[in-house]
Amino acid sequence: MSIVMDAACLQCSLRRNLAVAEPLGSPEETMDFARDLMRLYLEGPKDVPSTWHAPQIARLLHERYGLEIDRFRQEKLDSNALVLSHMPQIRQRVQSAEDPVLAGLQFAILGNYLDFASLQGQVSFEKFTQMLDSAEEIRFDRAVFEQFCQDLKNGKKLLYLTDNAGEIGFDRIFAEAVSESYPNIEITFCVRGGPALNDATREDAEAVGIPFRVIDNGNLIPGTQLDQLGAEAKQALEEADVILAKGMANVETLLGCGYNIYYAFLVKCQRFVNLFDSPLMTPMLVGEQNES
């Protein structure tokens, strides 16, 4: 239950975190930091995804280099502002589409690009703005989408597991389209319990004006680590008829859990390229029941 960290994930995590540390100190300090990182991995559980280590790594960067635990705060603020500036025209495009739910999901998946942690140093607001022009051309598994819509039609509660700040604004537009097309469904948004890379928190949900009930997962782990969930999130998960999970971290922490989850994300690492046999930046909609 989850995508357990393997050697490729370990190498990726080391490479990415050392790239953060190297400009901040001497080579000797970087090696000390690398040893601390390895100690975290060695002392942690063997059967957890790479995301499980994120809070400890954030604390380590803070203790050694003084980096804020919420070190992506400015990127989150900028992402929210960017998306808010585009929301009126995006909403209009979604509402006027032949299938607003499909169009909303296309934009929501495209929003997964706003990931300063996974796409380290590669996120460009200019490129993202250009990508918006062709959002309706995004393709993913239509059979899975049709099953998702059928579940929305038959269900009463949708739990929306968010991913990044900024991206959550497109999640809002998508959820509004779902609510309009399936008025029977009650929607709850679940964000992170506090700073977790550049993931959305209650502050970000408020910034983009989420009009639905908002809860948090009760912890600082990117994704949805089931054994770390707060009581409110755990209850919402159990009661949901349908779950929409955004981003790779939710796939890493939940795949194989058995809940009725639909994972929507962009492929942004080699592990996912291999797992889903899809090139980098491929839009994906994956059903838990299909994968199981």
MOBELQUI-V599855 format. One record per residue. RES is the residue in one letter. SS is DSSP state (A for helix, B for strand, O for the rest). OMEGA is omega in whole degrees, 0 to 359 (NA if undefined). Layout:
res->(RES/RES)
ss->(SS/SS)
omega->(OMEGA/OMEGA)
//
This chain:
res->(M/S/I/V/M/D/A/A/C/L/Q/C/S/L/R/R/N/L/A/V/A/E/P/L/G/S/P/E/E/T/M/D/F/A/R/D/L/M/R/L/Y/L/E/G/P/K/D/V/P/S/T/W/H/A/P/Q/I/A/R/L/L/H/E/R/Y/G/L/E/I/D/R/F/R/Q/E/K/L/D/S/N/A/L/V/L/S/H/M/P/Q/I/R/Q/R/V/Q/S/A/E/D/P/V/L/A/G/L/Q/F/A/I/L/G/N/Y/L/D/F/A/S/L/Q/G/Q/V/S/F/E/K/F/T/Q/M/L/D/S/A/E/E/I/R/F/D/R/A/V/F/E/Q/F/C/Q/D/L/K/N/G/K/K/L/L/Y/L/T/D/N/A/G/E/I/G/F/D/R/I/F/A/E/A/V/S/E/S/Y/P/N/I/E/I/T/F/C/V/R/G/G/P/A/L/N/D/A/T/R/E/D/A/E/A/V/G/I/P/F/R/V/I/D/N/G/N/L/I/P/G/T/Q/L/D/Q/L/G/A/E/A/K/Q/A/L/E/E/A/D/V/I/L/A/K/G/M/A/N/V/E/T/L/L/G/C/G/Y/N/I/Y/Y/A/F/L/V/K/C/Q/R/F/V/N/L/F/D/S/P/L/M/T/P/M/L/V/G/E/Q/N/E/S)
ss->(O/O/O/O/O/O/A/A/A/A/A/A/A/A/A/A/A/A/A/A/A/A/O/O/O/O/A/A/A/A/A/A/A/A/A/A/A/A/A/A/A/A/A/O/O/O/O/O/O/A/A/A/A/A/A/A/A/A/A/A/A/A/A/A/A/O/O/O/O/O/O/O/A/A/A/A/A/A/A/A/A/A/A/A/A/A/A/A/A/A/A/A/A/A/A/O/O/O/O/A/A/A/A/A/A/A/A/A/A/A/A/A/A/O/O/O/O/O/O/O/O/O/O/O/A/A/A/A/A/A/A/A/O/O/A/A/A/O/O/O/O/A/A/A/A/A/A/A/A/A/A/A/A/A/O/O/B/B/B/B/B/O/O/B/O/O/A/A/A/A/A/A/A/A/A/A/A/A/A/A/A/O/O/O/O/B/B/B/B/B/B/O/O/O/O/O/O/O/B/O/O/A/A/A/A/A/A/O/O/O/O/O/B/B/B/B/O/O/O/O/O/O/O/O/O/A/A/A/O/O/A/A/A/A/A/A/A/A/A/O/O/B/B/B/B/B/O/A/A/A/A/A/A/A/O/O/O/O/O/O/B/B/B/B/B/B/O/O/O/A/A/A/A/A/A/A/O/O/O/O/O/O/B/B/B/B/B/A/A/A/A/O)
omega->(181/177/187/179/177/183/180/178/179/179/180/180/178/183/185/182/175/177/176/187/188/181/189/182/181/175/179/178/178/178/176/177/179/179/177/178/180/179/177/181/183/183/180/177/181/189/181/175/181/182/182/185/188/180/179/179/178/178/180/177/178/183/185/188/179/178/178/175/177/189/177/185/182/177/179/179/180/179/178/181/179/183/178/180/181/189/181/181/178/178/179/179/180/182/181/181/177/176/184/180/177/180/179/179/177/179/180/178/177/179/179/175/185/187/184/179/181/182/187/177/185/182/179/178/179/178/181/179/177/180/181/182/183/183/183/177/180/180/173/186/183/178/177/178/179/177/176/179/178/178/176/180/184/186/179/183/175/173/184/180/187/178/190/168/185/176/183/175/176/174/178/182/178/181/176/178/177/181/179/183/182/186/179/189/177/187/174/176/176/179/178/182/180/183/178/186/178/180/182/175/177/179/180/177/178/183/182/172/178/184/182/176/180/174/174/186/173/181/184/180/174/183/182/181/191/183/179/184/171/185/183/180/180/179/180/179/181/185/185/173/180/178/174/184/182/168/184/182/177/175/182/186/189/187/181/184/176/176/181/187/170/182/180/187/169/177/187/175/185/179/181/173/181/184/186/177/183/181/175/178/174/174/184/166/188/178/178/183/178/182/181/NA)
//
